[in-house]
Amino acid sequence: MTRETRISAADRVLAYGAETHPVLQRELENIDVQLRSRYAMQSDQAAVGLLDLRTSRVAMVYPDRCEYGASVSKIGILLAYFALRPDAATNLDPETRHQLGLMIKRSSNETASKFSHELGLKQIQEVLNRLGLYQAEQGGGIWVGKHYGEEGERYVDPVGEHSHAITVRQALRYFLLLETGKLLSAAASQGMREIFQSPEIPHDQIKFVKGLGGREVEIIRKWGSWEDWLHDVAVVTGPRRHYILAGLTHHPRGDDYLADLAGIVDDLLARD
């Protein structure tokens, strides 16, 4: 199977109504049950998705349940910046690049609010809707309806009535498009991926990064935390594995669930 064939297959397996891989689906469901039992979590307190980019296998638990997105929805601001400022793909000044890195990698509310004011909340959401990353008739997706860390202007998503929203399926799809050079364009995808990398900004050692500590892997990710909404979405690349993992939780022990999830899934795919 060529790389382009794998990309096309991955596009198809994330389509609404597509079937998940039966073996991987069973394994992911078992992992979720095990971890929810460990941390006394109910089925409505976790949603998870896994896309193996080497084989196009996908597994998802509650993929289209619209959750409060916390800071994960900041990926929508980054995408809208590149969509509404096309020159950013090839001519982004170092200061703006660093500020976008702070928004993504350090999850700075201050810089997120700066860019959402600059772009406009409705304009940001129009980009996400146009690219199919929020589809109300299919359960929702990525929604940015409020400036981070501020009161005032607020637009809730039609499905969950959240000011910021996310679903597992659309989180996986966003990072699939990013990883395969199809998020706006190859140049824009590369520019956004470099912002996710931002090597001058260290990872926060929580959630997936904590669970993958000490392993020979590269991680680009966006985490989010607000009250008991604790999420992480990441692309993980290492020997014998390359995959996208999304975990959305609404529970005080969500960070522990996410750290354990990352380690168990990485062991599974490294072994496969």
Residue pairs with C-beta under 8 A, 6 or more apart in sequence:
1 9
6 53
6 54
6 55
6 56
7 180
7 182
9 56
10 51
10 53
10 56
10 58
10 176
10 180
11 176
12 18
12 56
13 19
13 20
13 21
13 51
13 56
13 57
13 58
14 51
14 58
14 169
14 172
14 173
14 176
16 64
16 135
16 138
16 169
18 58
20 58
20 59
20 60
21 57
21 58
21 59
23 57
24 50
24 52
24 57
24 58
24 59
25 59
25 60
27 59
27 268
28 48
28 50
28 59
28 60
28 61
28 265
29 59
29 61
31 48
31 261
31 264
31 265
31 268
32 46
32 48
32 61
32 261
35 41
35 46
35 257
35 260
35 261
35 264
36 42
36 43
36 45
36 46
36 257
38 257
38 260
39 251
39 253
39 256
39 257
40 253
41 249
41 251
41 253
41 254
41 257
43 62
44 65
44 250
45 249
45 250
45 251
45 254
46 61
46 62
46 247
46 248
46 249
46 250
46 251
46 254
46 257
47 61
47 62
47 63
47 65
47 67
47 167
47 168
47 246
47 247
47 248
47 249
48 60
48 61
48 62
48 168
48 245
48 246
48 247
48 248
48 261
49 58
49 59
49 60
49 61
49 63
49 168
49 169
49 171
49 172
49 244
49 245
49 246
50 58
50 59
50 60
50 243
50 244
50 245
50 246
50 265
51 57
51 58
51 172
51 176
51 243
51 244
52 58
52 241
52 242
52 243
52 269
52 272
53 176
53 179
53 242
53 243
53 244
54 241
54 242
54 243
58 172
60 168
60 169
60 172
61 168
62 168
63 167
63 168
63 169
63 172
64 138
64 139
64 140
64 167
64 168
64 169
65 139
65 167
65 168
66 139
66 140
66 141
66 157
66 159
66 160
66 162
66 165
66 166
66 167
67 160
67 162
67 165
67 166
67 167
67 229
67 231
67 248
67 250
68 160
68 162
68 164
68 165
68 166
68 226
68 229
68 250
69 142
69 143
69 162
69 164
69 165
69 166
69 224
69 229
69 231
70 164
70 166
70 224
70 225
70 226
70 229
70 230
70 231
71 107
71 109
71 112
71 148
71 164
71 222
71 223
71 224
71 225
71 226
72 164
72 166
72 171
72 222
72 223
72 224
72 231
72 232
72 233
72 248
73 142
73 143
73 144
73 164
73 165
73 166
73 224
74 103
74 104
74 107
74 112
74 144
74 148
74 222
74 224
75 104
75 142
75 174
75 222
75 233
76 124
76 125
76 127
76 128
76 133
76 142
76 143
76 144
77 103
77 112
77 115
77 116
77 119
77 124
77 144
78 100
78 103
78 104
78 192
78 195
79 127
79 128
79 131
79 133
79 174
79 183
79 184
79 192
80 119
80 123
80 124
80 127
80 128
80 144
81 88
81 100
81 115
81 119
82 88
82 89
82 184
82 188
82 191
82 192
83 127
83 131
83 184
83 188
84 119
84 123
84 127
86 188
88 96
88 188
88 191
89 184
89 185
89 187
89 188
89 190
89 191
90 187
90 191
92 191
97 194
97 195
98 198
98 200
98 201
99 111
99 114
99 115
100 111
100 115
100 195
101 195
101 198
101 200
101 201
102 108
102 111
102 201
103 111
103 112
103 115
104 195
104 196
104 198
104 222
105 195
105 196
105 198
105 201
105 203
105 204
106 201
106 204
107 204
107 222
107 223
107 224
107 225
109 148
109 149
110 149
112 147
112 148
112 149
113 147
113 148
113 149
113 150
116 124
116 144
116 147
116 148
117 147
121 144
121 145
121 146
121 147
121 153
121 155
122 155
124 144
125 134
125 143
125 144
125 145
125 155
128 134
128 141
128 142
128 143
128 144
129 135
132 141
133 141
133 142
133 170
133 173
133 174
134 140
134 141
134 142
134 143
134 157
134 165
134 170
135 141
135 170
136 157
136 158
136 159
139 159
139 167
139 169
140 157
140 158
140 159
140 160
140 165
140 167
140 170
141 165
141 166
141 167
141 169
141 170
142 165
142 166
142 167
142 170
142 171
142 174
143 157
143 162
143 163
143 164
143 165
143 166
144 164
145 154
145 155
145 156
145 157
145 162
145 163
145 164
145 165
146 153
146 154
146 155
146 163
146 164
147 153
154 163
155 163
156 162
156 163
157 163
157 165
159 165
166 224
166 231
166 248
168 246
168 248
171 233
171 246
171 248
172 233
172 244
172 246
174 183
174 233
175 233
175 234
175 235
175 244
176 182
176 244
177 183
177 189
178 189
178 192
178 193
178 196
178 235
179 189
179 193
179 235
179 244
180 189
181 189
181 190
182 189
183 189
183 192
193 220
196 220
196 221
196 222
197 220
203 209
203 219
203 221
204 223
205 213
206 223
206 225
206 255
206 259
207 223
207 230
207 231
207 232
207 247
207 255
207 258
207 259
207 262
208 219
208 221
208 223
208 232
208 234
208 236
208 245
208 247
208 258
208 259
208 261
208 262
209 219
209 221
209 223
209 234
209 262
210 255
210 259
210 262
211 258
211 259
211 260
211 261
211 262
211 263
211 266
212 219
212 236
212 262
212 263
212 266
215 238
215 266
216 238
216 239
217 236
217 237
217 238
217 241
217 266
218 236
218 237
218 238
219 234
219 235
219 236
219 237
220 234
220 235
221 232
221 233
221 234
221 235
222 232
222 233
222 234
223 231
223 232
223 233
224 230
224 231
224 232
225 231
225 255
228 249
228 250
228 251
228 252
228 254
229 248
229 249
229 250
229 254
230 249
230 250
230 251
230 254
230 255
230 258
231 246
231 247
231 248
231 249
231 254
231 258
232 245
232 246
232 247
232 258
232 262
233 244
233 245
233 246
233 247
234 244
234 245
234 262
235 242
235 243
235 244
236 242
236 243
236 244
236 245
236 262
236 266
238 266
238 270
239 270
240 269
240 270
240 272
241 266
241 269
241 270
241 272
243 265
243 269
245 261
245 262
245 265
247 257
247 258
247 261
247 262
249 257
249 258
251 257
